């Protein structure tokens, strides 16, 4: 497995890969902003065959990232491996850093193909807000897992009961403490996390984009209606700031 961190801070993009560390100053963030806007437009055209346009976005992202030849040199090392590519910004990102974070890196393409479609390389893009923290050791006694599902009336239903059963089935041969938070509310999840201090928090919900195009989780409010939650909402809950955050591709 290979791991690479692309970190943007104060218009300086840094690359960390094994013992390789380089950086250069970036000024043209409009390219990334355009890629995000084009991606959102294509998402709204689901009934059309826009694979060529999506590939063009991925290639534009690669060109931007390869300004110092980084991607070309990296590919020689990460090809045919699991590649965890982390796109990182400070804990309080400015506008440029938010644009960098929100770019559709899942579309990254090289040599005429999306990296995610490469048959021999497992491209795993991640987004990180703030510096990486030391991973807490799991409980020496039992794995403590908290599960919360959120499916308001405004979104399609989820098979969260089947998902809960699948978790229990997968862990039946291991000692497990499972707590189910049933409200679908971020505030209630924070209270339960503070009370039980779980090793793992598993959330089953839909995702989408907020008014400014930022990724959000579609949770619930007290009345069971849709309540969006972005990374800032998550950060305001003090008991959740130590929970490892990751954003999967939004569909």
Residue, then its C-alpha position, 0 to 999 in steps of 0.5 A: x500500500x502507498x500513501x500520499x498527502x497533498x496538503x494546501x495551506x496559505x497557497x502552498x501545495x505540499x506533497x508528502x510520499x514516503x521520504x519524499x517531500x516537496x512543495x510549490x506555490x499555487x495561485x490559479x484556483x479557478x481551474x479547480x473551481x471550474x472543475x467542481x462547477x462542471x461536475x455539478x452540472x454533469x451530475x444534474x444530467x444523469x440521463x445523458x452519456x457524459x463520460x467524455x466530459x467526466x474524463x476531461x475533468x479528471x484530466x484537467x485535475x491531473x494537469x493541475x496536480x502535475x505542475x511540478x511533474x508530481x503525478x507522473x513520478x508518483x504513478x511509477x511508484x503507486x501503480x498496481x498498489x492500493x494508493x491512499x491519496x489524501x487531500x488535506x487542508x487546515x482545520x479552518x480552511x480559507x476560500x482557496x483551501x475549500x475549493x481545493x478540498x471540494x474538487x472532484x478528485x475521485x475523477x482524477x485521470x491519467x493516460x486517458x483513464x480515470x484512476x478509479x477504473x484502473x484494473x490493477x491500482x486501487x485509487x482511494x482518494x480521501x479528504x482531511x480537514x486539519x492535521x492527522x491525529x494519532x489513532x486511538x487504540x481500540x478497547x482491550x476488552x470489546x470493540x465498542x461500535x455505535x450505529x446511527x441511520x438517518x432517512x428522512x421523508x424527503x429522501x429514498x428509503x435505506x435498508x439500514x435494518x439489513x445493514x445493522x444485521x450485516x454488522x452483527x453477522x460479520x462480527x458474531x465471532x468477536x466480542x462487540x458492544x453495539x449501541x444503536x442511535x435511532x434519532x438520526x440527529x447529529x446532536x443526539x449522536x454527539x451526546x451518545x458518543x460523549x456517553x459511551x466513547x465508542x471505538x467506531x461510529x458507523x453512520x448510514x445515510x444519504x449524501x448530497x451538496x449544500x447551497x454552496x456546493x459543499x458535501x453534506x450528510x442528509x440527517x434528520x431533525x427532531x420532527x424527522x425532516x431532512x437536516x443537512x450536516x457539513x464538516x463545520x456542523x460536525x466540528x461544533x459538536x465537541x464530543x465528535x472532534x476526536x472521531x476520525x472523519x472521512x468523506x466517501x464519494x457522494x452519490 
